[in-house]
């Protein structure tokens, strides 16, 4: 598979063919060192053979309780991409 397993966004052809589902993107106005929820509840597991990929431009993505949060290094407008890949 192309760019899906590497860094960055998936190929347009992967999204168009249904190999990748895009959820978002979420654009937010971040403050420096502010923590923001990207996915509030990760309760439901993905189907067998699927995996979640979240892409942030800078900073840190991490789990806190049952949420995925993002902490930006720099203030500004941030685009967070959320994708589900099928194998």
LINLINRA-V140869 format. One line per field, one symbol per residue. phi: phi as a letter, one per 30 degrees, with the letter a starting at -180 (. if undefined). Layout:
BEGIN
phi = ???
END
This chain:
BEGIN
phi = .ddeccdjdddedddddjdbccckdccbccceidcbdcbdbcccdddeicbcbccbdaibcadbhcbccbbddbdkdbcccbbcccc
END
